[in-house]
Amino acid sequence: MKVFLTLLGREVKSFFYSPIAYVVLFYFLFLSGFNFYSQISLMNGYPTEITVVEAFFMPALFWFPFVLSFPLITMRVYSEEFRMGTFETLTTAPVHDWQVVLSKFFGVLIFYIILWTPTLVSFASFQYITGKMAANASGAYWGTYFLLLLMGGFFISIGLLASALTKDQINAATISFTTVTLLLFLGFLPDIMNISAPAIKDLFSYVSSIQHMQDYSKGIIDSRPIVWYLSMTTLVTYLTLQVFQYRKWKA
């Protein structure tokens, strides 16, 4: 455990040694803050039945920085090791491969949590100033952030796998962005392809992150997305471990 925590600390610190972390933080906070302000302004101008939480987590101003954040925070994790020549040093150190892979995963996950933490302040400020809840129930509020954590773990694992597959950061970012975007909009595929079979529509709805966000922001807590994200995160992280071991053997 001590070795794992040492590796984890190294990964978290490496983010803040890089200027890309501060650029991502700035633009993410700017866009999320603008999104929050825009939704509050719209709700003040027109009667609506949706809550602030639903309004914040559904527009394109939410999904654009959300999707873009994953390739930006994962593209350098393994690719940088290959480029700098530190991969060989890392693989010859007295550590287990799974400790390296998990430390990188949780290091990125911690930074992802840091990205989202300031948005809690926005909702808390709204409730303090207006005296009204930002959601119909606390389950909708915390359930949405729990879903964000699950989605983040899955998409981070995809970005790390892409980074492990290539030495070029741009290629890793492109693979990650394309894959996450495709997965995000899978729920719309039946409508695009004019598929009316209920079983197929239900299947794509089951893996649709947008549909999951719609449900959770309304307080509809479903266990199926939890199983989906946890199982897929485990699978993709395992694949990343296999790629890491292959590159270690090849080196």
CYANA upper distance limits for C-alpha pairs under 8 A (distance plus 0.5 A):
  1 MET  CA      5 LEU  CA      6.65
  2 LYS  CA      6 THR  CA      6.66
  3 VAL  CA      7 LEU  CA      6.76
  3 VAL  CA     95 VAL  CA      7.67
  3 VAL  CA     99 GLN  CA      8.29
  4 PHE  CA      8 LEU  CA      6.53
  4 PHE  CA     99 GLN  CA      6.06
  4 PHE  CA    100 VAL  CA      8.00
  4 PHE  CA    103 SER  CA      6.84
  5 LEU  CA      9 GLY  CA      6.54
  5 LEU  CA    103 SER  CA      8.09
  6 THR  CA     10 ARG  CA      6.79
  7 LEU  CA     11 GLU  CA      6.81
  7 LEU  CA     99 GLN  CA      8.20
  7 LEU  CA    100 VAL  CA      7.39
  7 LEU  CA    103 SER  CA      6.32
  7 LEU  CA    104 LYS  CA      8.43
  8 LEU  CA     12 VAL  CA      6.79
  8 LEU  CA    103 SER  CA      5.08
  8 LEU  CA    104 LYS  CA      7.23
  8 LEU  CA    106 PHE  CA      7.56
  8 LEU  CA    107 GLY  CA      6.18
  9 GLY  CA     13 LYS  CA      6.58
  9 GLY  CA    107 GLY  CA      8.03
 10 ARG  CA     14 SER  CA      6.59
 11 GLU  CA     15 PHE  CA      7.32
 11 GLU  CA    103 SER  CA      7.47
 11 GLU  CA    104 LYS  CA      6.55
 11 GLU  CA    107 GLY  CA      5.78
 11 GLU  CA    108 VAL  CA      8.16
 12 VAL  CA     16 PHE  CA      7.78
 12 VAL  CA    107 GLY  CA      5.50
 12 VAL  CA    108 VAL  CA      7.67
 12 VAL  CA    110 ILE  CA      7.87
 12 VAL  CA    111 PHE  CA      7.56
 13 LYS  CA     17 TYR  CA      6.96
 14 SER  CA     18 SER  CA      7.10
 15 PHE  CA     20 ILE  CA      8.41
 15 PHE  CA     21 ALA  CA      6.28
 15 PHE  CA    111 PHE  CA      8.26
 16 PHE  CA     21 ALA  CA      6.57
 16 PHE  CA     22 TYR  CA      7.88
 18 SER  CA     22 TYR  CA      8.20
 19 PRO  CA     23 VAL  CA      6.90
 20 ILE  CA     24 VAL  CA      6.56
 20 ILE  CA     72 LEU  CA      8.33
 21 ALA  CA     25 LEU  CA      6.59
 21 ALA  CA     73 ILE  CA      7.82
 22 TYR  CA     26 PHE  CA      6.51
 23 VAL  CA     27 TYR  CA      6.74
 24 VAL  CA     28 PHE  CA      6.28
 24 VAL  CA     69 SER  CA      7.66
 24 VAL  CA     72 LEU  CA      7.92
 24 VAL  CA     73 ILE  CA      8.42
 25 LEU  CA     29 LEU  CA      6.48
 25 LEU  CA    115 LEU  CA      6.80
 26 PHE  CA     30 PHE  CA      6.52
 27 TYR  CA     31 LEU  CA      6.49
 28 PHE  CA     32 SER  CA      6.49
 28 PHE  CA     65 PRO  CA      6.63
 28 PHE  CA     69 SER  CA      8.26
 28 PHE  CA    115 LEU  CA      7.76
 29 LEU  CA     33 GLY  CA      6.28
 29 LEU  CA    115 LEU  CA      8.02
 29 LEU  CA    118 PRO  CA      8.11
 30 PHE  CA     34 PHE  CA      6.56
 31 LEU  CA     35 ASN  CA      6.49
 31 LEU  CA     61 LEU  CA      7.38
 31 LEU  CA     62 PHE  CA      8.33
 31 LEU  CA     65 PRO  CA      7.56
 32 SER  CA     36 PHE  CA      6.68
 32 SER  CA     61 LEU  CA      7.76
 32 SER  CA     62 PHE  CA      7.08
 32 SER  CA     65 PRO  CA      8.28
 32 SER  CA    119 THR  CA      7.91
 33 GLY  CA     37 TYR  CA      6.69
 33 GLY  CA    119 THR  CA      8.17
 33 GLY  CA    122 SER  CA      8.33
 34 PHE  CA     38 SER  CA      6.46
 35 ASN  CA     39 GLN  CA      6.66
 35 ASN  CA     56 PHE  CA      7.18
 35 ASN  CA     61 LEU  CA      6.18
 35 ASN  CA     62 PHE  CA      7.26
 36 PHE  CA     40 ILE  CA      6.75
 36 PHE  CA     56 PHE  CA      6.37
 36 PHE  CA    122 SER  CA      8.11
 37 TYR  CA     41 SER  CA      6.64
 38 SER  CA     42 LEU  CA      6.71
 39 GLN  CA     43 MET  CA      6.64
 39 GLN  CA     52 VAL  CA      7.97
 39 GLN  CA     55 ALA  CA      6.55
 39 GLN  CA     56 PHE  CA      6.87
 40 ILE  CA     44 ASN  CA      6.68
 40 ILE  CA     52 VAL  CA      7.69
 41 SER  CA     45 GLY  CA      6.91
 42 LEU  CA     46 TYR  CA      6.82
 43 MET  CA     47 PRO  CA      7.08
 43 MET  CA     48 THR  CA      7.01
 50 ILE  CA     54 GLU  CA      6.64
 50 ILE  CA     55 ALA  CA      7.16
 51 THR  CA     55 ALA  CA      6.71
 51 THR  CA    134 ALA  CA      6.68
 51 THR  CA    135 ALA  CA      5.84
 51 THR  CA    136 ASN  CA      7.30
 52 VAL  CA     56 PHE  CA      6.51
 52 VAL  CA    134 ALA  CA      5.52
 52 VAL  CA    135 ALA  CA      6.77
 53 VAL  CA     57 PHE  CA      6.75
 53 VAL  CA    134 ALA  CA      6.32
 53 VAL  CA    135 ALA  CA      6.12
 53 VAL  CA    140 ALA  CA      8.37
 53 VAL  CA    141 TYR  CA      7.35
 53 VAL  CA    217 SER  CA      6.64
 54 GLU  CA     58 MET  CA      6.75
 54 GLU  CA    135 ALA  CA      8.18
 54 GLU  CA    214 GLN  CA      7.69
 54 GLU  CA    217 SER  CA      5.71
 54 GLU  CA    218 LYS  CA      7.14
 55 ALA  CA     59 PRO  CA      7.57
 56 PHE  CA     62 PHE  CA      7.40
 57 PHE  CA     62 PHE  CA      6.28
 57 PHE  CA     63 TRP  CA      8.25
 57 PHE  CA    213 MET  CA      7.75
 57 PHE  CA    217 SER  CA      7.94
 58 MET  CA     62 PHE  CA      6.95
 58 MET  CA     63 TRP  CA      7.82
 58 MET  CA    210 ILE  CA      8.25
 58 MET  CA    213 MET  CA      7.93
 58 MET  CA    214 GLN  CA      7.62
 59 PRO  CA     63 TRP  CA      7.23
 60 ALA  CA     64 PHE  CA      6.27
 61 LEU  CA     65 PRO  CA      7.54
 62 PHE  CA     66 PHE  CA      6.71
 63 TRP  CA     67 VAL  CA      6.48
 64 PHE  CA     68 LEU  CA      6.63
 65 PRO  CA     69 SER  CA      6.33
 66 PHE  CA     70 PHE  CA      7.88
 67 VAL  CA     71 PRO  CA      8.42
 67 VAL  CA    177 PHE  CA      7.50
 67 VAL  CA    180 VAL  CA      7.31
 67 VAL  CA    181 THR  CA      7.31
 68 LEU  CA     72 LEU  CA      7.16
 68 LEU  CA    177 PHE  CA      7.26
 69 SER  CA     73 ILE  CA      6.66
 70 PHE  CA     74 THR  CA      6.54
 70 PHE  CA    155 PHE  CA      7.16
 70 PHE  CA    156 ILE  CA      6.52
 70 PHE  CA    159 GLY  CA      6.86
 70 PHE  CA    176 SER  CA      7.80
 70 PHE  CA    177 PHE  CA      7.80
 71 PRO  CA     75 MET  CA      5.91
 71 PRO  CA    159 GLY  CA      6.34
 71 PRO  CA    172 ALA  CA      7.83
 71 PRO  CA    173 ALA  CA      4.99
 71 PRO  CA    174 THR  CA      7.84
 71 PRO  CA    176 SER  CA      5.93
 71 PRO  CA    177 PHE  CA      6.20
 72 LEU  CA     76 ARG  CA      8.47
 72 LEU  CA    173 ALA  CA      7.12
 73 ILE  CA     77 VAL  CA      8.38
 73 ILE  CA    108 VAL  CA      7.44
 74 THR  CA    108 VAL  CA      7.54
 74 THR  CA    156 ILE  CA      7.31
 74 THR  CA    159 GLY  CA      5.80
 74 THR  CA    160 LEU  CA      6.10
 74 THR  CA    163 SER  CA      7.27
 74 THR  CA    173 ALA  CA      8.10
 75 MET  CA     79 SER  CA      7.20
 75 MET  CA    159 GLY  CA      7.07
 75 MET  CA    160 LEU  CA      7.55
 75 MET  CA    162 ALA  CA      7.95
 75 MET  CA    163 SER  CA      5.73
 75 MET  CA    169 GLN  CA      5.67
 75 MET  CA    170 ILE  CA      7.78
 75 MET  CA    172 ALA  CA      5.81
 75 MET  CA    173 ALA  CA      5.65
 75 MET  CA    176 SER  CA      8.48
 76 ARG  CA     80 GLU  CA      5.40
 76 ARG  CA     81 GLU  CA      8.38
 76 ARG  CA    163 SER  CA      7.15
 76 ARG  CA    169 GLN  CA      6.22
 77 VAL  CA     81 GLU  CA      7.52
 77 VAL  CA    104 LYS  CA      7.66
 77 VAL  CA    160 LEU  CA      7.44
 77 VAL  CA    163 SER  CA      7.06
 78 TYR  CA     82 PHE  CA      6.99
 78 TYR  CA    160 LEU  CA      7.72
 78 TYR  CA    163 SER  CA      5.81
 78 TYR  CA    164 ALA  CA      5.70
 78 TYR  CA    167 LYS  CA      8.15
 79 SER  CA     83 ARG  CA      6.61
 79 SER  CA    163 SER  CA      5.95
 79 SER  CA    164 ALA  CA      6.96
 79 SER  CA    166 THR  CA      6.89
 79 SER  CA    167 LYS  CA      5.06
 79 SER  CA    168 ASP  CA      6.53
 79 SER  CA    169 GLN  CA      6.28
 79 SER  CA    172 ALA  CA      8.27
 80 GLU  CA     84 MET  CA      6.40
 80 GLU  CA    167 LYS  CA      7.89
 80 GLU  CA    169 GLN  CA      8.02
 81 GLU  CA     85 GLY  CA      6.46
 81 GLU  CA     86 THR  CA      5.56
 81 GLU  CA     87 PHE  CA      5.40
 82 PHE  CA     86 THR  CA      7.08
 82 PHE  CA     87 PHE  CA      6.01
 82 PHE  CA    167 LYS  CA      6.23
 83 ARG  CA    167 LYS  CA      6.82
 83 ARG  CA    168 ASP  CA      8.38
 85 GLY  CA     89 THR  CA      8.28
 86 THR  CA     90 LEU  CA      6.68
 87 PHE  CA     91 THR  CA      6.67
 88 GLU  CA     92 THR  CA      6.76
 88 GLU  CA    248 LYS  CA      8.04
 88 GLU  CA    251 ALA  CA      7.49
 89 THR  CA     93 ALA  CA      6.83
 91 THR  CA     95 VAL  CA      8.33
 91 THR  CA     97 ASP  CA      8.21
 91 THR  CA    248 LYS  CA      6.78
 95 VAL  CA     99 GLN  CA      7.24
 95 VAL  CA    100 VAL  CA      7.83
 96 HIS  CA    100 VAL  CA      7.21
 97 ASP  CA    101 VAL  CA      6.85
 97 ASP  CA    241 LEU  CA      7.66
 97 ASP  CA    244 PHE  CA      8.11
 97 ASP  CA    245 GLN  CA      7.59
 98 TRP  CA    102 LEU  CA      6.41
 98 TRP  CA    241 LEU  CA      7.14
 99 GLN  CA    103 SER  CA      6.35
100 VAL  CA    104 LYS  CA      6.79
101 VAL  CA    105 PHE  CA      6.78
101 VAL  CA    237 THR  CA      8.24
101 VAL  CA    240 THR  CA      7.91
101 VAL  CA    241 LEU  CA      6.70
101 VAL  CA    244 PHE  CA      8.33
102 LEU  CA    106 PHE  CA      6.55
103 SER  CA    107 GLY  CA      6.30
104 LYS  CA    108 VAL  CA      6.78
105 PHE  CA    109 LEU  CA      6.70
105 PHE  CA    156 ILE  CA      7.78
105 PHE  CA    157 SER  CA      7.34
105 PHE  CA    160 LEU  CA      7.86
106 PHE  CA    110 ILE  CA      6.50
107 GLY  CA    111 PHE  CA      7.04
108 VAL  CA    112 TYR  CA      6.64
108 VAL  CA    156 ILE  CA      7.77
109 LEU  CA    113 ILE  CA      6.72
109 LEU  CA    152 GLY  CA      7.82
109 LEU  CA    153 GLY  CA      7.11
109 LEU  CA    156 ILE  CA      7.71
110 ILE  CA    114 ILE  CA      6.79
111 PHE  CA    115 LEU  CA      6.83
112 TYR  CA    116 TRP  CA      7.17
112 TYR  CA    152 GLY  CA      7.86
113 ILE  CA    117 THR  CA      6.61
113 ILE  CA    149 LEU  CA      8.10
114 ILE  CA    118 PRO  CA      8.13
116 TRP  CA    120 LEU  CA      7.94
117 THR  CA    121 VAL  CA      8.02
118 PRO  CA    122 SER  CA      7.53
119 THR  CA    123 PHE  CA      7.24
120 LEU  CA    124 ALA  CA      6.63
121 VAL  CA    125 SER  CA      6.41
122 SER  CA    126 PHE  CA      6.72
123 PHE  CA    127 GLN  CA      6.76
123 PHE  CA    134 ALA  CA      6.87
124 ALA  CA    128 TYR  CA      6.60
125 SER  CA    129 ILE  CA      6.52
126 PHE  CA    130 THR  CA      6.43
126 PHE  CA    131 GLY  CA      8.18
126 PHE  CA    132 LYS  CA      8.12
126 PHE  CA    134 ALA  CA      7.68
127 GLN  CA    131 GLY  CA      5.51
127 GLN  CA    132 LYS  CA      5.62
127 GLN  CA    133 MET  CA      6.04
127 GLN  CA    134 ALA  CA      6.89
128 TYR  CA    132 LYS  CA      8.18
133 MET  CA    137 ALA  CA      8.30
134 ALA  CA    141 TYR  CA      8.09
135 ALA  CA    140 ALA  CA      6.69
135 ALA  CA    141 TYR  CA      6.44
135 ALA  CA    217 SER  CA      8.40
135 ALA  CA    218 LYS  CA      8.28
136 ASN  CA    140 ALA  CA      7.42
136 ASN  CA    218 LYS  CA      8.03
136 ASN  CA    219 GLY  CA      8.13
137 ALA  CA    141 TYR  CA      7.30
137 ALA  CA    219 GLY  CA      7.32
138 SER  CA    142 TRP  CA      6.66
138 SER  CA    143 GLY  CA      8.45
139 GLY  CA    143 GLY  CA      5.80
139 GLY  CA    219 GLY  CA      5.99
139 GLY  CA    221 ILE  CA      8.32
140 ALA  CA    144 THR  CA      6.45
140 ALA  CA    216 TYR  CA      6.40
140 ALA  CA    217 SER  CA      5.58
140 ALA  CA    218 LYS  CA      6.06
140 ALA  CA    219 GLY  CA      4.19
140 ALA  CA    220 ILE  CA      7.67
140 ALA  CA    221 ILE  CA      8.43
141 TYR  CA    145 TYR  CA      7.37
141 TYR  CA    217 SER  CA      7.31
141 TYR  CA    219 GLY  CA      7.97
142 TRP  CA    146 PHE  CA      6.62
143 GLY  CA    147 LEU  CA      6.64
143 GLY  CA    216 TYR  CA      6.45
143 GLY  CA    217 SER  CA      7.76
143 GLY  CA    219 GLY  CA      7.41
143 GLY  CA    221 ILE  CA      7.33
144 THR  CA    148 LEU  CA      6.72
144 THR  CA    213 MET  CA      7.44
144 THR  CA    216 TYR  CA      5.82
144 THR  CA    217 SER  CA      5.91
144 THR  CA    219 GLY  CA      8.47
145 TYR  CA    149 LEU  CA      6.78
146 PHE  CA    150 LEU  CA      6.90
147 LEU  CA    151 MET  CA      6.52
147 LEU  CA    212 HIS  CA      8.49
147 LEU  CA    213 MET  CA      7.90
147 LEU  CA    216 TYR  CA      7.84
147 LEU  CA    226 ILE  CA      8.26
148 LEU  CA    152 GLY  CA      6.31
149 LEU  CA    153 GLY  CA      6.66
150 LEU  CA    154 PHE  CA      6.98
150 LEU  CA    226 ILE  CA      7.53
150 LEU  CA    229 TYR  CA      6.36
150 LEU  CA    230 LEU  CA      7.39
151 MET  CA    155 PHE  CA      6.68
151 MET  CA    209 SER  CA      8.14
151 MET  CA    229 TYR  CA      6.87
152 GLY  CA    156 ILE  CA      6.28
153 GLY  CA    157 SER  CA      6.67
153 GLY  CA    229 TYR  CA      8.17
153 GLY  CA    230 LEU  CA      8.49
153 GLY  CA    233 THR  CA      6.76
154 PHE  CA    158 ILE  CA      7.01
154 PHE  CA    229 TYR  CA      6.36
154 PHE  CA    230 LEU  CA      7.81
154 PHE  CA    232 MET  CA      6.94
154 PHE  CA    233 THR  CA      5.01
154 PHE  CA    236 VAL  CA      8.36
155 PHE  CA    159 GLY  CA      6.80
155 PHE  CA    180 VAL  CA      6.91
155 PHE  CA    233 THR  CA      8.37
156 ILE  CA    160 LEU  CA      6.65
157 SER  CA    161 LEU  CA      6.67
157 SER  CA    233 THR  CA      6.53
157 SER  CA    236 VAL  CA      6.43
157 SER  CA    237 THR  CA      6.19
157 SER  CA    240 THR  CA      8.44
158 ILE  CA    162 ALA  CA      6.77
158 ILE  CA    176 SER  CA      6.77
158 ILE  CA    179 THR  CA      8.25
158 ILE  CA    180 VAL  CA      8.14
158 ILE  CA    236 VAL  CA      6.96
158 ILE  CA    237 THR  CA      8.47
159 GLY  CA    163 SER  CA      6.68
159 GLY  CA    172 ALA  CA      7.77
159 GLY  CA    173 ALA  CA      7.81
159 GLY  CA    175 ILE  CA      8.29
159 GLY  CA    176 SER  CA      5.34
159 GLY  CA    177 PHE  CA      8.46
160 LEU  CA    164 ALA  CA      6.60
160 LEU  CA    240 THR  CA      7.62
161 LEU  CA    165 LEU  CA      6.76
161 LEU  CA    236 VAL  CA      7.56
161 LEU  CA    237 THR  CA      7.81
161 LEU  CA    239 LEU  CA      7.75
161 LEU  CA    240 THR  CA      5.47
161 LEU  CA    243 VAL  CA      8.39
162 ALA  CA    166 THR  CA      7.26
162 ALA  CA    172 ALA  CA      5.46
162 ALA  CA    173 ALA  CA      7.97
162 ALA  CA    175 ILE  CA      6.58
162 ALA  CA    176 SER  CA      6.44
163 SER  CA    167 LYS  CA      7.75
163 SER  CA    168 ASP  CA      8.45
163 SER  CA    169 GLN  CA      7.42
163 SER  CA    172 ALA  CA      5.33
163 SER  CA    173 ALA  CA      8.07
164 ALA  CA    240 THR  CA      7.23
164 ALA  CA    243 VAL  CA      7.17
164 ALA  CA    244 PHE  CA      7.21
165 LEU  CA    172 ALA  CA      8.02
165 LEU  CA    243 VAL  CA      7.48
166 THR  CA    171 ASN  CA      7.46
166 THR  CA    172 ALA  CA      6.74
167 LYS  CA    172 ALA  CA      8.38
168 ASP  CA    172 ALA  CA      6.82
169 GLN  CA    173 ALA  CA      6.58
170 ILE  CA    174 THR  CA      6.60
171 ASN  CA    175 ILE  CA      6.65
172 ALA  CA    176 SER  CA      6.62
173 ALA  CA    177 PHE  CA      6.43
174 THR  CA    178 THR  CA      6.51
175 ILE  CA    179 THR  CA      6.59
176 SER  CA    180 VAL  CA      6.56
177 PHE  CA    181 THR  CA      6.49
178 THR  CA    182 LEU  CA      6.65
179 THR  CA    183 LEU  CA      6.69
180 VAL  CA    184 LEU  CA      6.49
181 THR  CA    185 PHE  CA      6.93
182 LEU  CA    186 LEU  CA      6.69
183 LEU  CA    207 VAL  CA      8.29
183 LEU  CA    208 SER  CA      7.68
183 LEU  CA    209 SER  CA      8.18
184 LEU  CA    208 SER  CA      6.60
184 LEU  CA    209 SER  CA      5.96
184 LEU  CA    210 ILE  CA      7.10
185 PHE  CA    189 LEU  CA      7.61
185 PHE  CA    208 SER  CA      7.13
185 PHE  CA    209 SER  CA      8.10
185 PHE  CA    210 ILE  CA      7.81
186 LEU  CA    204 PHE  CA      6.59
186 LEU  CA    205 SER  CA      8.28
186 LEU  CA    207 VAL  CA      7.69
186 LEU  CA    208 SER  CA      6.23
187 GLY  CA    201 LYS  CA      8.27
187 GLY  CA    204 PHE  CA      5.45
187 GLY  CA    205 SER  CA      5.53
187 GLY  CA    206 TYR  CA      8.47
187 GLY  CA    207 VAL  CA      7.52
187 GLY  CA    208 SER  CA      5.14
187 GLY  CA    209 SER  CA      8.26
187 GLY  CA    210 ILE  CA      7.96
187 GLY  CA    211 GLN  CA      7.69
188 PHE  CA    192 ILE  CA      6.77
188 PHE  CA    204 PHE  CA      8.41
189 LEU  CA    193 MET  CA      6.54
189 LEU  CA    204 PHE  CA      8.07
190 PRO  CA    194 ASN  CA      6.18
190 PRO  CA    195 ILE  CA      5.14
190 PRO  CA    196 SER  CA      7.56
190 PRO  CA    200 ILE  CA      8.01
190 PRO  CA    201 LYS  CA      6.56
190 PRO  CA    204 PHE  CA      8.03
191 ASP  CA    195 ILE  CA      6.65
191 ASP  CA    196 SER  CA      8.34
195 ILE  CA    200 ILE  CA      8.14
195 ILE  CA    201 LYS  CA      7.91
196 SER  CA    200 ILE  CA      8.30
196 SER  CA    201 LYS  CA      7.54
197 ALA  CA    201 LYS  CA      6.82
198 PRO  CA    202 ASP  CA      6.47
199 ALA  CA    203 LEU  CA      6.69
200 ILE  CA    204 PHE  CA      6.86
201 LYS  CA    205 SER  CA      6.54
202 ASP  CA    206 TYR  CA      6.54
203 LEU  CA    207 VAL  CA      7.40
204 PHE  CA    208 SER  CA      6.62
205 SER  CA    211 GLN  CA      6.99
206 TYR  CA    212 HIS  CA      8.50
206 TYR  CA    224 ARG  CA      8.05
206 TYR  CA    225 PRO  CA      7.65
207 VAL  CA    225 PRO  CA      7.86
207 VAL  CA    228 TRP  CA      7.87
208 SER  CA    212 HIS  CA      6.80
209 SER  CA    213 MET  CA      6.63
210 ILE  CA    214 GLN  CA      6.76
211 GLN  CA    215 ASP  CA      6.83
212 HIS  CA    216 TYR  CA      6.62
212 HIS  CA    225 PRO  CA      7.48
213 MET  CA    217 SER  CA      6.36
214 GLN  CA    218 LYS  CA      7.00
215 ASP  CA    219 GLY  CA      7.04
215 ASP  CA    220 ILE  CA      5.53
215 ASP  CA    221 ILE  CA      7.59
216 TYR  CA    220 ILE  CA      5.49
216 TYR  CA    221 ILE  CA      6.09
216 TYR  CA    222 ASP  CA      8.28
222 ASP  CA    226 ILE  CA      8.01
223 SER  CA    227 VAL  CA      6.97
224 ARG  CA    228 TRP  CA      6.66
225 PRO  CA    229 TYR  CA      6.54
226 ILE  CA    230 LEU  CA      6.57
227 VAL  CA    231 SER  CA      6.40
228 TRP  CA    232 MET  CA      6.56
229 TYR  CA    233 THR  CA      6.40
230 LEU  CA    234 THR  CA      6.68
231 SER  CA    235 LEU  CA      6.70
232 MET  CA    236 VAL  CA      6.55
233 THR  CA    237 THR  CA      6.48
234 THR  CA    238 TYR  CA      6.60
235 LEU  CA    239 LEU  CA      6.84
236 VAL  CA    240 THR  CA      6.73
237 THR  CA    241 LEU  CA      6.79
238 TYR  CA    242 GLN  CA      6.90
239 LEU  CA    243 VAL  CA      6.80
240 THR  CA    244 PHE  CA      6.57
241 LEU  CA    245 GLN  CA      6.64
242 GLN  CA    246 TYR  CA      6.62
243 VAL  CA    247 ARG  CA      6.69
244 PHE  CA    248 LYS  CA      6.60
245 GLN  CA    249 TRP  CA      6.60
246 TYR  CA    250 LYS  CA      6.55
247 ARG  CA    251 ALA  CA      6.43
